[in-house]
Amino acid sequence: MLEGKIALVTGASSGIGLAVARAVVAGGGKVALVARTEANLREAARELGPERAAIYPLDVTDLARLEELPARVLERFGALDLLVNNAGLNHRGPALQFTPRQLGDVITTNLTAAVVLARAAAPHLRQGGAIVNVASLAGMVPVPHEAAYSASKAGLRAFSRVLHGELRARGIHVGIVSPGPVDTNFFGDLAKAPALNFSQPMSTAEQVAEAVLRCWRERRVEIALPWFSGKLCTLGYVSPRLMRVLRPALERRGERNKRALIERRSARKA
């Protein structure tokens, strides 16, 4: 399926984005890598091979440059088959702890940029192509102390579902991958992350990348990771009262899992 395909991936210098890029190249495709730090992109491109990967150092909040990106990818590769909106930002803590601009930056990075890039890329995608947006279980059930992040991911899910209906007749698939906790550096300081984040089994970046490609291959509207966690979030959304009852137990389990993760990471560094 990936032989000869061209993918455009944001947040591609590490974590989920880099795992997606590796999977595309391993399957015979080529990839346009987008991230803010040029040095990290160059390192990723060296690993993937210069004939298979091109770099585009870009902050996705620069919406004017972002809008021009699909045309630049077409100039380089001659086609576009897959857009993966993966770039993300989170400020964890009570909303009043952050400036209005900091909270707005979360929305711009996670939602506005994805909307702009999807709109810019859609007319250029080949028949059978896809847009896959990486959302989060936090977009299904809001996470305490992650107000802007939860809002951005909920908005991304809504946008994706509407766009799915609009582009289906054009032969373009739009899907969503909503992971729970993923074992990457996105959490930053683990001590500041809400315990609820860790109440569900942790996925690897490679598992999320596989879900992104499966979302395209199987024309799935949404894939939640883990599967059971997605069902639990749906139940919690339908019945907020039940979620309030379950939350203390989930947070206790999450706190245990978080401590274990901190210990494992400390052991790796030792």
C-alpha angles and dihedrals in degrees: 000000000000099000107120094359123136121217131190112204128183122206085028103149096081146357119015095355094054090045089054091049091050091050092050093050092044088055093053100265135119128236141208108214119210126188140125100252114070095195092057091047091051091052091051092048091051089054094048096041129256092250090056103038136047124188129225112184103206141142104227090218087071090088097180092057091040091057090056094050101090091054090052091051090051090053090053102040105016095231145038127215108161136031117192114190101201107138109120144179132190134181108195120207140059111327093239089059090072134061120253089249093053092054090045090052090059091055092045094049099042102033116011094047091049091050092049095047094045091052092046094047101041097080090051099050115110121239108284092025127132148212113215117187120199107222127159144238083253086071089060098045116015116242120225114253091015099086100143093040093050090047092050093051093045088052092048091053092050093047092048094051093051092045089050090062093045098050100037092087089054091057093252120127122213117195142166132222112199112188128184118214114345124197098241135107092265091102091064108186102023092199089067096049116103113256090231089070090066098045090096129062113277120242127209123239088246092056091052090048090052089051090051091055093042089052088059097038095049095034091236118175093211138359118193121199122245096024095222092048089056090053090048091052091050090052090048091051093049092046112031090174091060090049090053089053093048098041099084091054091045091050092050090052090045092052091053091048092047093052090049091050092050089051093049093050091047089052091052091055093047 
